[in-house]
Amino acid sequence: MSKNNKSIIEKIIYNNKLLMVFCLVISVILWAAVKINYSAETTRTISDVKITIPNNDGSDLVPFVGTEDLYAEVVVSGKAYNINSYALTKDDVVVEASGGFIDSAGFKVLNLTVKASETGDLSDVEITSVTPSTISVYYDRKITRTFDVEAKITNALDSLSEGEFTVGQPVPSLSNVEVTGPATVLNKMTKVYFEGSVIEDELPLTQAKVIPADISYELESKRYEKYLVCESVNDESNPATVTIPVYVTKNVPAQVKFINQPAFYTENPPKVKITPSELNVTYNPAESEEYKFIHVGTVDFCALDNEVNIFEFEIDEKLLNSGTDTSFGNFKVKVDMSSMSKREIDITGGKVVLLNQVDGYSYSVDTSESNLDSVVVIGPEESLKKITVDDIQVEINVSGLLLNSRIKQMIEISNISIVNDEIDDCWVYGKYDAVIGVSTD
């Protein structure tokens, strides 16, 4: 056995490769031992160490540092094996601000101190410095208030549209919001802004545009803005936006509508002059149909005499509220029928039709009290000559009469028409009344 062992040892001793490896291992061990026990101290900078600010216990004044985190750099010294990145990380270090009890609102300068975290150990480490060594922190009461919101567009408004398109007043997505922050700051603030801009590629606008908005505040100093939180806005479910309404502005002709016109005038309307004849109208195409014309009013042919007829119509309320210039007052309409003739026709014993009678009741027209002995007809002279009493039909809608009245009732005649296929250019001028009695059968 000893002989075999000896031969093995001899083989190792006289094996140059094995001997070289053995010597190398021994050298590394000796170098490490010397390095650990006799190496010089060194320094290292630990970056991005979060600064903690303790609450001001016992006071309603709390620290405001904004939404961003505060960080410091800590320089440590010691043995390399104690302060290298494997032995010491930023999670092993705590930077804490302290300034004693705060009893008044305002900016306070707090000193920064370094200590080991709950999981760290700085017993073999020396803290050389911390940068910054102090920080300024704003202390105040924390409150929440409600503010009105105003929309702002950073683009020049006249650059947003061109041609017949114009933009209106931008509208924020919320009319008011709740803001939380320092009491002193909020008590001096009056308004919140939703501020946005339209990118160049989307101009000019031809329809309403919704754009994302940033929140800004009406403050004495922008330095306080970072302490404010808009509680009403959520980037996902309730983001701040601004809507830019777009309006069309163009000249639109004025028109009147005729009713009860003879068939001839359906395709051949009379000569009409409207003042003003057109208006420069501004409207929102997203909320209303396109303006092809402005309806001024309605002219009943029974109001047209054989002369230049003049009417006035009030401006429609919708038009008044559209921002259109309506300083001219009322619309003035002239309908020229001066080329027509006039004839009075006796219709005693003519045809009278009572519309909408109620079953079980009898209706009778008192011709002595009704002004139905004659009517005035207007039209071309040649057509007027052809009209007889048999061509005149009087229509009376009796649906509005009281059924249980013992006295006769006066009612305006609904329509008096000329029922002759050969005469399509004449009409009955004026309003007529009838006196009617109602009785049970």
C-alpha positions in Angstrom: 0.0 0.0 0.0 2.8 2.5 1.0 4.7 1.7 -2.1 1.7 2.5 -4.2 1.1 5.8 -2.2 4.7 6.8 -2.6 4.6 6.2 -6.3 1.4 8.5 -6.5 3.1 11.3 -4.5 6.2 11.0 -6.6 4.1 11.2 -9.7 2.4 14.4 -8.5 5.7 16.0 -7.4 7.4 15.2 -10.7 4.3 16.2 -12.8 5.0 19.8 -13.8 1.4 20.5 -14.9 -0.2 19.4 -11.7 2.5 21.2 -9.7 1.8 24.5 -11.6 -1.9 24.3 -10.9 -1.3 23.7 -7.3 1.0 26.7 -7.0 -1.5 28.9 -8.8 -4.3 28.0 -6.4 -2.1 28.7 -3.4 -1.0 32.1 -4.9 -4.6 33.2 -5.3 -5.5 32.2 -1.8 -2.5 34.1 -0.4 -3.4 37.2 -2.6 -7.0 37.3 -1.4 -5.9 37.0 2.2 -3.5 39.9 1.9 -6.0 42.0 -0.1 -8.7 41.5 2.5 -6.6 42.3 5.5 -4.2 45.0 4.1 -6.1 46.6 1.1 -6.5 50.5 1.2 -9.9 52.1 1.7 -11.8 53.4 -1.4 -14.9 55.5 -2.1 -18.1 54.9 -4.1 -21.1 57.0 -5.2 -24.5 55.5 -4.8 -27.0 57.2 -7.1 -30.9 57.5 -7.2 -31.4 57.0 -3.5 -35.0 58.0 -2.7 -35.5 60.7 -0.2 -38.2 60.1 2.4 -40.0 62.9 4.1 -41.7 61.9 7.4 -45.2 63.3 8.3 -45.4 66.3 10.5 -47.1 64.4 13.4 -49.3 66.4 15.7 -50.0 69.1 13.1 -52.5 69.6 10.2 -49.6 70.9 8.1 -48.4 68.3 5.7 -45.4 68.3 3.3 -46.0 68.9 -0.5 -43.2 67.8 -2.8 -45.1 67.4 -6.0 -45.9 64.2 -8.0 -42.2 63.4 -8.8 -40.0 61.5 -6.4 -36.9 63.2 -4.8 -33.5 61.4 -5.1 -30.1 62.0 -3.6 -26.5 60.8 -4.2 -24.6 59.2 -1.3 -20.8 58.9 -1.3 -19.5 56.1 1.0 -16.0 55.0 1.9 -14.6 51.7 3.2 -13.0 48.5 2.2 -13.7 47.6 -1.4 -15.3 44.3 -0.5 -17.7 46.2 1.9 -18.8 48.9 -0.5 -18.8 47.3 -3.9 -22.1 47.0 -5.9 -22.6 43.5 -4.7 -22.1 44.1 -1.1 -23.9 47.5 -0.9 -26.9 48.6 -3.0 -29.1 51.7 -2.9 -31.8 49.5 -1.2 -29.5 49.2 1.8 -29.4 53.0 2.3 -32.1 55.4 3.5 -31.9 59.2 3.0 -34.3 61.0 5.3 -35.3 64.6 5.5 -35.7 66.2 9.0 -36.4 69.6 10.2 -38.1 69.3 13.5 -41.8 70.2 14.2 -43.3 72.4 11.5 -45.9 74.9 12.9 -46.4 77.4 10.1 -47.2 77.2 6.4 -44.6 77.9 3.8 -41.3 76.6 2.4 -39.0 74.9 5.0 -35.4 73.8 4.6 -34.9 70.2 5.7 -31.5 68.5 6.4 -30.8 65.2 4.8 -29.3 62.4 6.8 -28.3 58.9 5.8 -28.9 55.6 7.7 -29.1 52.0 7.0 -32.4 50.5 5.7 -34.1 47.7 7.6 -32.3 45.2 5.4 -29.0 47.1 5.1 -25.9 47.2 7.3 -23.6 50.2 7.4 -21.5 49.2 10.4 -18.3 48.8 8.2 -19.1 51.8 5.9 -18.5 55.5 6.4 -20.9 58.0 5.0 -18.7 60.6 3.3 -21.4 63.0 1.9 -25.0 63.3 0.6 -26.0 65.5 -2.3 -28.0 67.6 -2.0 -27.4 68.1 1.7 -30.8 70.0 2.2 -34.1 70.2 0.4 -36.8 72.8 0.4 -40.3 71.4 1.2 -43.6 73.3 1.1 -45.9 72.7 4.2 -49.5 73.7 4.3 -53.0 72.3 5.1 -54.3 69.9 2.5 -57.8 70.9 1.1 -60.0 70.2 -1.9 -61.9 72.9 -3.8 -64.1 73.0 -6.9 -63.1 75.3 -9.8 -64.7 76.3 -13.1 -62.8 75.1 -16.2 -61.9 77.2 -19.2 -60.7 75.8 -22.5 -57.5 77.2 -24.1 -56.1 76.6 -27.6 -52.4 77.3 -28.1 -52.9 77.8 -31.9 -54.0 81.2 -33.1 -57.7 80.8 -33.7 -57.6 82.4 -37.2 -55.1 79.7 -38.3 -57.5 76.9 -37.5 -59.9 77.4 -40.5 -60.2 79.1 -43.8 -62.8 79.8 -46.5 -66.4 79.5 -45.4 -65.4 77.6 -42.2 -64.9 79.4 -38.9 -64.2 78.0 -35.4 -66.2 78.8 -32.3 -65.3 79.1 -28.7 -63.5 75.9 -27.5 -65.4 73.8 -24.9 -63.7 71.8 -22.1 -64.8 68.2 -21.5 -65.7 69.2 -17.9 -67.3 72.5 -16.8 -65.8 72.2 -13.3 -63.3 70.1 -11.4 -62.1 69.3 -7.9 -58.5 70.2 -7.1 -56.5 69.0 -4.1 -53.5 70.9 -2.8 -52.1 73.4 -0.3 -54.8 75.6 1.3 -52.9 78.9 0.8 -52.4 78.2 -2.9 -56.0 77.0 -3.6 -57.6 79.9 -1.7 -55.9 82.3 -4.1 -56.7 80.4 -7.3 -59.8 81.1 -9.3 -59.7 79.0 -12.5 -58.5 75.7 -14.1 -57.6 75.5 -17.7 -57.8 72.6 -20.2 -55.1 73.5 -22.7 -54.5 71.8 -26.0 -53.3 72.4 -29.6 -54.2 71.1 -33.1 -51.3 69.6 -35.0 -50.4 71.2 -38.3 -51.3 68.2 -40.4 -54.9 68.4 -39.3 -55.4 72.0 -40.4 -57.5 73.6 -41.7 -60.5 72.2 -39.7 -63.7 71.5 -41.6 -65.6 69.8 -38.8 -65.7 69.8 -35.0 -62.4 68.5 -33.5 -61.8 66.9 -30.0 -58.2 67.2 -28.9 -56.4 65.9 -25.7 -55.7 68.7 -23.2 -53.1 69.4 -20.4 -54.3 70.8 -17.1 -52.9 74.2 -16.0 -53.9 76.5 -13.2 -54.3 80.3 -12.7 -51.5 80.8 -10.2 -49.3 83.6 -8.9 -46.3 81.4 -9.5 -45.9 78.2 -11.6 -43.7 76.7 -8.8 -46.9 75.7 -6.9 -48.4 73.8 -9.9 -46.6 70.6 -9.0 -48.4 70.5 -5.6 -51.9 70.4 -7.2 -53.8 67.3 -8.2 -57.0 67.5 -10.3 -59.1 64.8 -8.7 -61.9 64.9 -11.4 -59.6 63.9 -14.3 -58.5 60.3 -15.1 -56.3 59.7 -18.1 -58.2 56.5 -18.9 -61.9 56.8 -18.1 -62.3 60.6 -17.9 -59.4 62.4 -19.7 -59.2 66.1 -20.1 -60.2 67.1 -23.7 -61.2 70.3 -25.6 -63.8 70.4 -28.3 -63.4 72.9 -31.0 -66.7 73.6 -32.8 -66.5 74.4 -36.4 -69.1 76.6 -38.1 -70.0 77.3 -41.8 -70.4 81.0 -42.7 -71.9 81.8 -46.1 -74.5 84.1 -47.8 -77.9 82.4 -47.9 -80.9 83.8 -49.9 -84.2 84.7 -48.2 -87.4 83.1 -49.3 -91.1 83.2 -48.5 -93.6 80.4 -48.7 -97.0 80.8 -50.3 -100.1 78.9 -49.3 -103.6 78.6 -50.8 -102.1 79.6 -54.2 -103.9 78.8 -57.4 -102.4 75.9 -59.4 -100.8 78.3 -61.9 -98.7 80.0 -59.2 -97.3 76.7 -57.9 -94.9 76.6 -60.9 -95.0 80.3 -61.5 -94.6 82.2 -58.2 -95.4 85.9 -58.1 -92.7 88.6 -58.2 -91.3 89.0 -54.7 -88.7 91.4 -53.3 -87.3 90.6 -49.8 -85.2 93.0 -47.8 -82.6 91.9 -47.0 -82.5 89.5 -49.9 -79.8 87.4 -48.3 -77.9 87.0 -45.0 -74.4 86.0 -44.0 -75.3 83.0 -41.8 -73.1 81.1 -39.4 -74.2 77.6 -38.3 -72.9 74.4 -36.9 -73.2 71.7 -39.6 -73.0 69.0 -37.0 -76.1 70.3 -35.2 -78.3 71.5 -38.1 -79.0 70.8 -41.7 -77.3 72.9 -44.4 -78.7 76.3 -44.9 -79.9 76.4 -48.5 -82.3 79.4 -47.9 -83.7 81.4 -45.0 -87.5 81.0 -44.5 -88.7 84.5 -43.9 -92.4 83.8 -43.4 -95.6 82.5 -45.0 -97.9 84.6 -47.3 -101.5 83.4 -47.7 -102.8 84.2 -51.2 -106.0 85.5 -49.7 -104.0 88.4 -48.3 -102.8 89.5 -51.8 -104.6 92.4 -53.3 -104.1 93.6 -56.9 -101.4 96.0 -56.0 -97.9 95.9 -54.5 -98.5 94.1 -51.2 -96.1 94.8 -48.3 -95.6 92.5 -45.4 -93.2 92.5 -42.4 -92.0 89.3 -40.7 -90.1 89.0 -37.4 -86.7 87.3 -37.4 -86.8 83.7 -36.4 -85.5 83.0 -32.9 -83.1 80.4 -34.2 -81.6 83.0 -36.5 -81.3 85.5 -33.6 -79.3 83.0 -31.6 -77.0 82.0 -34.4 -74.7 85.0 -34.2 -75.9 86.3 -37.6 -76.1 90.1 -37.9 -79.9 90.9 -37.5 -79.5 94.6 -36.8 -81.8 95.3 -39.8 -84.9 94.6 -37.7 -87.7 92.8 -39.5 -87.8 91.3 -42.9 -89.7 93.4 -45.4 -91.5 91.5 -48.2 -93.1 93.1 -51.3 -95.3 90.9 -53.5 -96.2 92.7 -56.8 -99.7 91.7 -58.0 -100.5 95.1 -59.6 -101.0 93.6 -63.0 -104.0 91.7 -61.8 -107.7 92.8 -62.0 -110.4 92.6 -59.3 -114.0 91.6 -59.4 -116.7 91.2 -56.8 -119.0 88.2 -57.3 -122.4 87.6 -55.7 -122.4 84.1 -54.2 -125.9 84.2 -52.6 -127.1 80.6 -52.8 -123.7 79.4 -53.7 -122.1 76.1 -52.5 -121.2 75.9 -48.8 -119.5 72.8 -47.4 -119.3 72.2 -43.6 -116.3 70.2 -42.6 -115.9 68.0 -39.5 -119.5 67.8 -38.4 -120.4 65.8 -35.3 -123.0 63.0 -35.6 -126.3 63.8 -33.9 -126.1 67.6 -34.4 -127.4 69.8 -37.1 -125.6 72.9 -38.4 -127.2 75.9 -40.1 -125.5 79.0 -41.7 -127.3 82.3 -40.9 -126.8 84.0 -44.3 -128.3 87.3 -43.0 -125.6 87.7 -40.4 -122.7 86.2 -42.3 -120.8 88.3 -44.8 -121.2 85.7 -47.5 -123.4 87.6 -49.9 -120.4 88.3 -52.1 -116.6 87.8 -52.4 -113.8 89.6 -54.0 -111.8 87.6 -56.6 -108.5 88.7 -58.1 -106.8 87.4 -61.2 -106.2 88.2 -64.9 -109.2 90.1 -66.4 -109.9 87.4 -69.0 -110.1 84.7 -66.3 -112.3 86.8 -64.0 -114.9 87.2 -66.8 -115.4 83.4 -66.9 -116.2 82.9 -63.1 -119.8 82.3 -62.0 -121.3 81.7 -58.6 -121.2 78.0 -59.4 -117.4 78.1 -59.5 -117.2 79.4 -55.9 -117.0 76.9 -53.0 -117.1 78.0 -49.4 -115.5 75.6 -46.9 -116.2 76.0 -43.1 -114.5 73.9 -40.5 -117.0 73.6 -37.7 -114.9 71.4 -35.3 -114.2 74.3 -33.0 -117.9 75.2 -32.4 -119.5 74.6 -29.0 -122.1 71.9 -29.3 -124.3 72.8 -26.3 -124.5 76.5 -27.0 -128.0 78.0 -27.5 -126.7 81.0 -29.3 -125.3 81.2 -32.8 -121.6 81.3 -33.1 -119.3 83.2 -35.4 -116.5 81.4 -37.1 -113.9 82.4 -39.6 -114.3 80.7 -43.0 -111.5 78.2 -43.6 -111.2 78.5 -47.3 -113.1 79.9 -50.3 -111.9 78.3 -53.5 -112.6 78.4 -57.2 -113.5 75.0 -58.5 -113.1 75.3 -62.2 -110.5 73.3 -64.1 -110.3 76.0 -66.7 -109.5 78.7 -64.2 -106.2 78.2 -62.3 -104.9 81.7 -61.9 -107.5 83.5 -59.7 -108.0 83.6 -56.0 -110.5 84.9 -53.4 -109.2 88.0 -51.6 -109.9 88.8 -47.9 -111.2 87.0 -44.8 -114.8 86.1 -44.4 -116.9 85.0 -41.4 -120.0 82.9 -41.0 -122.6 82.8 -38.2 -123.7 79.2 -37.5 -126.2 77.6 -35.2 -125.8 74.2 -33.7 -128.7 72.0 -32.5 -129.4 68.4 -31.7 -131.2 66.3 -34.3 
